[in-house]
Amino acid sequence: MPGLLSAMEGFCVIGIVIAVGYVAARMRIGGPQAQMVLNRFSFFVSSPCLMFAILSKEPIFEIFHSSIIVAFFSAALVGVIFIVLNRLFFHLGAADATIGALNSLYLNSNNIGLPIATYILGNPALVAPILVMQQAVFTPVGLTVLDVTTKGKVSIKEIAKQPLHQPLLIGSLLGIALSAVHAKTGWFLPNYLFDPIDMIGDSAVPMILMAFGMSLHGTKPLQQKGDRPAIFTVAILKNIVMPIIAFLLAYFVMGFRGPTLYACVVLAALPTGQNVYNYAARYNVGLTFARDGILLSTMTSPIFIAIIAAVLS
């Protein structure tokens, strides 16, 4: 299956960039603050530019494709399942539990989702609804909870203003607005304004991946025995349970068949996005938990995507 092989090449690309970050940390390139600088610059500058560039070019009706319903409820249900399991078995603190829930439901829709949507599904725009859903709903909610749990008591006014403090959401909303204007009037940003934004956005994924690779230096994955059950649970929820829920919703609730059904299930099997580690680093909570969950999910995701492709394609 040529498409599947191309998608596996996408995983290889990601692994190489992570390895570069690891080697850079091992060689002490950039100094001890390099990882923090990469994380912060990506969070505040590069990632918002990336969201703006991607979404502004997408047709407005593609951004809000009906498959977003499947993506939303399958992710939300998986997040709720983790929270329930945490309350029953793991007993993580509120901040760590939030990282665990994000690890369970947050899809790597950029650097893995885009090549998979392109090479397996034949339509890169299929990830656009996921981008909108994650940046407009799950990210603000998760970061608001992290704000509250790490900074103490936060007023209702501060919570209400929280979305305005999220650079990724702001970039996404501006991109959607430009897409709508372009669809209505045909006007788009001139190249001399759009190209710098696009160029800066292109740096987001490499910086996140290299920062993730740097975090692996000097530590061994899955060394904290107390976190192992929660980490393995995260990987199972993300790579097995979420695609099953997506199939049930897409097939029986939405009535999807053929390529649309296939796309919903494959995209639900994407590994956890490196953004979750970026958020954990931003608030300095659950760093090891986030890193190990992403690593395990990324390592096992190709296997389950291959199984889905073999069964449904």
N, C-alpha and C positions, 0 to 999 in steps of 0.2 A: 504494500500500500504506500505509494509515493508520498501522499499527504501526511501519513503518520510518520514516515521517516523524516520529513521536513520539520515536523513539530518536534521530534526528538532532537533535531539539530538545534532548535531553539533552546531546549534545556541545556545542551552542550555550551552554547554561547553564554548563558547565564552562569554556568559553573566556572567557565574560564574567567569571567569578570570578577566573580567572588574570589577565585584563586589569586587574581592580581591584587586584590585588596589585602588578602592574607599575607602574600609575599611582601607587599609594601610595609605592612605593620611589622613583619619579622625583620625587615631591613631598616626599620625605624625611619622610613621615608615620611616626611611631613611632621615628625615629632609626635609627642604624646597626645596632642590635641587634634590630630588629623581626623580621627573618627568623629569627634564631636563637631568639628567644622563642617565636614561633609554632610552630616545629618542635619545640622541647622540650616545650612545653605540650601539643601534640597527641600527641606520643610517649608522655608519661608520664601524662596525665590524660584528654584527650578521646577518643582512639582506644580505650583500654580500656573506657571507658564506652559508646562506640558498639557495640563488639563484644558487651558484656554485654546491652545493650538489644535488639539485633537477635536474638541467639541465644536469649535467655531467652523470647522470644515465639514462637519457631518450635517446632512439634511435634517431639519428639525423633526420631521416625522420618523426618521430612522432612530433618532435619539430616544424617542418615547414609544418604541415598538412594544406591542402587547406582551412580548416575552419578559418584560421587566417585572410583570406580576409574578411569574414563576421564580425569577431570580430573587425578588424581594422576600417572598414567603418561605422559600427553601432556606435562604440565609437566616432569616429571622427565627425560624423554628429550630435550626441547628444552634443558634446562639442561646435560645431559651433552654434547650436540652442541656447545654454545657452548664448554664447557671444552676439548673436543678441538680445536676450531678455534683457540681461543686458544693452545693448546700448539703447534699446527702453524704458525700464521701470525701471530698478533697479539703474542704474548709479553708480555701484560700481567702486572703483579705480582699476587700472590695476592689482595690486597684489591680491586684494580680488577677482576680476573677474577670475583670473587664478586659485585660489583655488576653486571657484565655478565651473569652467569648469572641473577641475580634479575631484571634487566631483560628477559631473554628469556622467563622462565617465570611471572613474577608478574602476576596478572590484576587489573585495576581492577574488582573485584567490587562495590564500594560505589556510588560516584557515577556510574558508567556501567553497571555490571552490573545494578544494581537497576532503573533505568528500562528497560533493554533487556529484562530478564526480565519486567518488567511489561507493556510495550507490544508487544513482538514475540512473546514466548513465553507471555504470559498467566499467569505464575506466578512472583511475586517470590521464593518460597521456593527456587527452583532454584539460587540463588546461595549458599544456606546451606552446602551441602557444600564449596564452594570456599572460603568464609570459614574453615570449620573446618580444611580441609587446609592452607591457607596459614599460618594462625596457629599451628596445632599442630605442623606439620612443617617447612615451608620457612623460615618466619621464624626459629624457634629455631636451625635449622642454619646459616642464612646469618649471623645475628648472632653465633653462636658462632665461626664462621670469622673474621668481622671482629674480634671480640674478640682472638682468637689472633694474627691477622696484624698488628693495630695496636698491641697491648700487649706483644708478644713472647711468651715462653714462658708458657703457662698450664697449671696442674696438671690432672690428670684429675678431681680433686675439683671444681675450679672449672668445668670443662666440664660435669660431671654436674649442677651446680647452676644452669647457665646458663638453662634454661627458667624457673626460679623468679625470674629477674631480668628477664623479659620482660613488661612490663605488658600488652601486647596479648594474649599467650597466657593470662595470668592472668584477664583480663576475659572472654576467650572460654570458658575452662573453667568459670568461675563461671556464665556464661550458660547453658551446656549443663547444668550441674548443676541450676540452677533450672528449666530446661525439663523435666528428668527428674522433679524433685519435683512440678512442676505436673501432669505426665501421670499420676503415681502417686497423688497425694493430692488434686489440685485446688487446692492452696494456691499463692498467688502473692504477691509483695511488695505491700503496700498502696500506693496511689497516692502518698501523701505521701513514700514512700521511693523508689519507682521513678521518679516524674516528674523529680526533680532529676538523677538519673543519665541519664535519657533526654535531658534538656535540655542537659546538658554534652556528651553524645555527639553531639548535633546540630551542635556547633561544630567537630568534628574535620575533616570534609571541607572546609569553607570555609577553615579555617586552613592545612591542607596545600596547598590549591590557591593561596591567596594567597601563602604562603611560596614556592611554586614560581614564581609570577609575579614576586615580588620578585627571585628569583635570575636572572631574564632581564634585569633592568635593568643596563646597563653592560657587557653581554656580547653577543656575537653567536653564535647557534647554529652548530655545525659549523665553528668557526674553527680548532680544533686538528686540523690535517690528519692527524696521526698516528693520531687516534682515529676518523676517518671510516669506514674499512673495518669496524671493530668495531661502530660505531653502526649502519651500514646492515645489517650482519649481524644485529644484535639485532632490528631492525624486521622483517626477512625471516623470522627464526625465529618471532617473536611473532605476526605477522599472516598468514603464509602457511603455514609449516611446521607450527606447532602445530595449527591447524584441520584440516590434512590428516591428521596423526597421530591427532587426536581422532576424525575420521570413520572411519579404518581400525579403530581400537580399538572404537568404538561399534558399527560395522556388522558387522565380521567376528568380533570376540572376544566382545563382550557381547550381540550379536544385537539391538541396539536398532533400532527402526523408528519411523517417524512422528514425532510431536512430541518424543519423548525423544531420538531421533537428531538432530533439528534443533536442539534445545536444546544438546546437547553440543558441536556444531560452532560454533554462534553464540557460545556463551560462551567457547570456546577462542580466538575471534578478538577478544576484548576487548583493548584496549590495555594497556600496562604500567601498573600502579598507581602513583600518586604516592607511595605508602608507600616505594618504593625510594629516591626522592630523600630522603625523611625519614630513612631508615636511613643513607644516604650522609652526610647532614649530621650525623647523630648521631655518626658516627665520623670525620668530616672526611676522607673518601676518595672518589675517583671522582665528585666533585660535578658536574663538567662532563659526564662520561660519562653519569651517571645522568640529568641534566637533558635532554641532547640525545636520549638514547635514548627517554625518556618522551615528549618533544615530537614526535619523528618518528613513533613508534608511534601516538600519539593522533591525529595529523594524517592518517595513512593508514588507521587502523582502520575509519572509517565506510565507506570505499570497499570494503573486503573484506567487511565485514558486509553491505553492500548486495548484493554479488555472491553471497554465501552465501544470503541471503534470496531472491534471484531464482532461484537454482538449486534450493534445497531446499524452500522454503516451499510 
